[in-house]
Amino acid sequence: MAQMITAAQMRSARALLGIDQRQLAELSGLSVPTIQRMEASEGVVRGNVDSLMKLVAALDAAGVELIGEGAVSQGGGRGVRLKAPTMGIAAEAGKGPDNDPNMPSPKVA
């Protein structure tokens, strides 16, 4: 069974590798529209098992470790991981010192 990958993981992996969608398509043997469709998914990427396996294998070969929810990273190296959702950025939109009249303005030296 193919490893699950989210659209956010795909975009993050590309950013860490410094590649665009066209380059990821070339690495994985998939078409650019397929990569675009996968990255436009909500949550877990949906696709046929063969395409998902090609994508995950290409990212792995390029040096990206996909870490599932609650899993421990097996490799070394640096990375980025989302914390457990408590109050995401979307929920925070419109809050904070720039937008909340109840928050004091930061002091400027």
C-alpha positions in Angstrom: 0.0 0.0 0.0 1.3 3.5 -0.8 2.3 5.7 2.0 -0.2 8.5 2.7 1.0 12.0 1.8 -0.9 15.2 2.2 -0.9 18.1 -0.2 0.8 20.3 2.4 3.6 17.6 2.7 4.0 17.7 -1.1 4.4 21.5 -1.2 6.7 21.5 1.8 8.8 18.7 0.3 9.2 20.7 -3.0 10.1 23.8 -1.0 12.8 21.9 1.0 14.2 20.6 -2.2 14.0 23.9 -4.0 12.2 22.5 -6.9 9.0 23.4 -8.8 6.1 21.3 -9.9 7.7 20.6 -13.3 10.8 19.3 -11.7 8.8 17.1 -9.3 6.9 15.8 -12.3 10.2 14.9 -14.0 11.6 13.2 -10.9 8.5 11.1 -10.4 7.6 10.3 -14.0 4.2 12.0 -13.5 2.6 14.8 -15.5 2.6 18.4 -14.4 -1.3 18.4 -14.3 -1.2 15.3 -12.0 1.2 17.0 -9.6 -1.0 20.2 -9.7 -4.1 18.1 -9.0 -2.4 16.3 -6.1 -1.2 19.5 -4.6 -4.6 21.1 -4.9 -6.2 18.3 -2.8 -7.7 18.9 0.6 -5.8 16.9 3.2 -4.5 13.5 2.1 -3.7 13.3 -1.6 -5.9 11.0 -3.6 -4.7 9.2 -6.7 -4.0 5.8 -8.0 -1.6 3.7 -6.1 1.0 3.6 -8.9 1.1 7.4 -9.1 1.4 7.8 -5.3 4.1 5.2 -5.1 6.1 7.0 -7.9 5.7 10.3 -6.0 6.7 9.0 -2.6 9.7 7.1 -4.2 10.9 10.2 -6.0 10.7 12.4 -2.9 12.5 9.6 -0.9 15.3 9.4 -3.6 15.6 13.2 -3.5 16.2 13.0 0.3 12.8 13.8 1.8 11.5 11.8 4.7 7.7 11.8 5.0 6.6 11.6 8.6 3.1 10.4 9.3 0.8 11.8 12.0 2.2 10.7 15.4 5.2 8.9 13.8 8.8 9.3 14.9 11.4 10.4 12.4 13.8 7.6 11.7 16.5 9.7 10.0 18.7 12.5 11.0 18.9 15.9 9.4 16.8 18.9 9.7 13.1 19.2 9.0 9.8 20.8 9.6 6.8 19.3 11.2 3.4 20.7 12.0 2.3 20.6 15.7 -0.9 19.0 16.7 -3.7 21.3 15.6 -4.9 23.4 18.5 -5.8 26.7 16.8 -4.4 26.9 13.3 -3.4 29.9 11.3 -6.8 30.1 9.6 -8.5 30.2 13.0 -6.1 32.9 14.1 -6.7 35.1 11.0 -7.7 38.5 12.1 -6.3 38.2 15.6 -3.1 39.5 17.0 -1.6 42.9 17.6 -2.1 44.1 14.0 -5.8 43.3 13.9 -7.1 43.1 17.4 -8.0 46.4 19.0 -7.8 44.8 22.5 -4.1 43.8 22.0 -1.5 46.5 22.9 0.7 47.8 20.1 4.3 46.5 20.3 6.8 49.1 21.5 9.1 50.4 18.9 12.6 51.4 20.1 
